[in-house]
Amino acid sequence: MKKITFLAAVLAVLTVLPGRAGELPFGPGERMEYEIYWTVFHAADAVLEVMDDTEMRGEPARYFKATARSAEWIDNIYRVRDTIESWTDMDVGYSLRYMKDQNEGSYHKKVDLVFDKKSNLSHRYSRGKYSMSLVQPVDVFDPMSILFAFRKYDLYEGMHFAANVSDGKKSVVSEAFVEKAEDVETDLGAFRCFKVRIDVKHLSGVFNKSKDASLYVWFTADARRIPVRVKSKVSVGHFSMELVGYRPPSVVAAEN
């Protein structure tokens, strides 16, 4: 069975424009729950949360967290327990830190990525040991925070986005395209959404090995811009992610 690294695959390629003033559509307390399917099989569950605002190295910070775990019937075959955490500045304009604890079957990996904006460098640690440093663009996002930065913007058909995204090994300019508005049926009801096509040419693994690979995300066409569905197509099949639970933020965040 392929690794259920959907969080990294999806979040790593969403892109944004420079920040704008106003209220953010998310804030502490927001919680999104998803079911993940590999072809037609319910393979895993995931939770995406906005945590309480905090500090990172003395700087006020937004804090985001995602967890994924395999479905009970898969646990004995391929147990998945993944956690991804991200911290940004209060405007969600650049990353401060990114941590990933990946446990999938016999594969285990811990990554800690620290961004130093003053020197435009990132420092990557693996299993607590220094791995490498990388020169970064002035404003760069990690694979988690890029999703929330994208949600800052009003969407419309034909929009094109580009931004810097880095996992500490390389930094790329990723792109996304808003294709059209359409209705999406979910267990929570019907949502009017914008269908966003993600450029997958920079993605590693099964994406860059698959001819005609594709990745789409549907965001609600309202001020919340909630990701309600994700679908991908690769040579070995397809995965999808569906929203099954939503809790609004207890406090709507304001940009500084």
N, C-alpha and C positions, 0 to 999 in steps of 0.2 A: 504494500500500500504506500502511496506517495505521502511525503510529509505534509501535515496540515499546517503549513506556514502561511495561511491566507492573510493573516494580519500584516506580515511583512510584504507580501505580494501586492496587497491592495493599497496599504498606506504609503508605500514607498514611491508611488507614482502620481498621487494627487498633487495638483500644483496651484499656485496663487499669484496674484499681482501684489505690488507694494500696499502697505496698510492704509486704511481709511478711518476717519473718525466716526464715532457713534457707538451704539450698544452692540456688544457681541451677541449672537443668537444662542449662545450656550453659557453655562456658568456652573459653579460648584453644585453638586447634587444631581446633575443630569446623568442618566443611566440608560444605555441602549443594550438590549439583549437580542442575540441572534442565534439561529440554527444554521449550521453549515452542512451542505450536502455535497457528496462526491457522486456524480451522476445522479441516481435516484435514491441513494442511501443517506440517511441521517448519520453523519460521521462525527460531528462535534458541536459544542455549544460555545458561545463567546459572549463576553460582556465588555462594553466600552463605556468608561466613566470619566466625568470631570470631577476631580478631587478638590478639596479645599485649597485656596490659594496659600502659598508658602514662601519660603526663601530658598535660593540656591546660590551658595557662595556669597552670601550677603546681599544678593539682589532679589527684590520682590519677583515672584514667579508664579505662572500658571502651572498646574500639575494635572497630567492626564494618565490614565491607566487602562490597559486592556488585558484581559485574560482569556485563554481558550483551553478547553479540556475535551478529550474524546468522549463520545457517547459510551454508555455503560457496556453495550454489546461489543465494542471495539477494544475496551481496556485490556482484556486478556491477550489481544492480538498485537495491538499497537497503541500503547498508552501515551496520551498527549497531555502535557501540563505546561502551557506557555504563559509567560507574563512579560508584558512590555510596558515601560514607564517613560514618560517624557516630561521635561520642564522647559518652559519658554519664558521670555520676557512678558510683562503684563499685557502688552499689545498683541501678543502672538505674532511677532514680526521676525523672530529668529530663535533658534534653539540654544538652550543652555546646557542640557544634559539629556542623555538617552541611555536607558538600560534595558537589556533583553536577557531573560532567563528562559532558555529553550530546552525542553525535555520531551523528546519524541522517540518512543521505543528505546533503543539502546544509544540514541544520539543525545548528548547533553552539551550545552554551550551557554556560557555566560559572557555577556559583553557589556562594558561600561564605556560610554563615549562622552567625553567632556569637551565642550566647545568654549574656546577662549576668544571672545569677540575682539578684545583689544589687540591681539596679535594675529587675528584671522587664521587661527590654527585650531585643529581638533586633535585630541589625544585619545587613542583607543586602547582599552585594557581588555584582556581576555583571561578569564578565570583569576582575576585579581592581579595579573602581571601586565606590565607595559608591553604593548604590541607595536604601535606605530603612531606617528603624527602626520597630519596632512594639512597643506595649505588650503584654506577655504575662501569662497567668495565673501563679500561683506555681509550679506544676509543669506543664511543657509538654514534649511530645515532638516530635521531627522525624519525617518519613515513614519513616526507617529504624529508629530505635531503638524505635519503638512496637511493632514485631513482637517484639523480644526482651523488652520489658517484659511483653507479653501472655503470653509463655511462662513467666512466673514462677508462674502460678496453676493450681491443680488445676481441671479443667473438669468440669462435669456438665450434664445436659440441663436446659434452662430458664434457664441463667445469662444475665445481661445485663451488659454492660460499657459504660462511658463514660469518656472522658478527653480532655484537650486536646491537639490536634495542630496544628502550624504549619509552613508552608513559608516563612515570613518575609514573605509578602504578606498573609496572613490567618491567623487562629487560629480553629479551630472545635472544637466538642464532637462527636466522632464516637462511634458506637455499634456494638456487635456483639452477636449473639444466638447462643447455643449451641442448635442445634435438636435434634439427635439423635445417637446413636452408630450407626455402621455400618462394615462391612468395606470396605476399599479395596484393589483389586488393582493392583500396580505391578510394574515389572521387577525390583524388589528383593524381591518377595514380597507377601504379604497383610498389611495393617495394620488393627488395630481403631482407628477414628478417631472424633473428634467433628466433626460438620459445623457450621461456624460461618457464619452469614449476616452479611454486612457491609452497613451502611447506606451507600448510595452517593449520597444526596441532596446531599452537600457536594462531591462530586467534579466537577471541571471536564472540559471536552472532550467526548468521545463519550458519557460516562456521563450527564451532565445534559441531553444532547440526545436521549437515547433513552428512549422510553416503555417501562416495565416492565424497565429495566436491572437486572441482578442481579450479585452478586459473592459467591462462596462459597469458603471455605478449609477444608480438612480437616487437623486436627492429630491426631497419634497420641494414643491414649487411655492413655498411660503417663506416667511421670515426665519423659520427654524432651520431649514435646509438639512434635514435629517437624512442620512444615508439609509434607505429602507431595503435596498436590494443590490447585490453584487453578482455578476455572472462572468465567468471566464470560459474560454475555449482553448484547449491545447491538444497536442497530438494524442495524448493518452486518455482524453475524455474532457470532462468539464466539472467545475465546482460552482456552487452558488451559495449565497448567504442571504438569509431572509430575516427581517426584523420581526420579532415575536413579543417584545416587551419594551415599553418606553416610560421613563419617569422624567418629567421636566425639571429644569434646574430650580433649586430653592432660591437662588439669587441670580438674576441676569447680570452678567459681567459688563462693565463699562470700560471702554478703551481709555487709556491715559492720554 
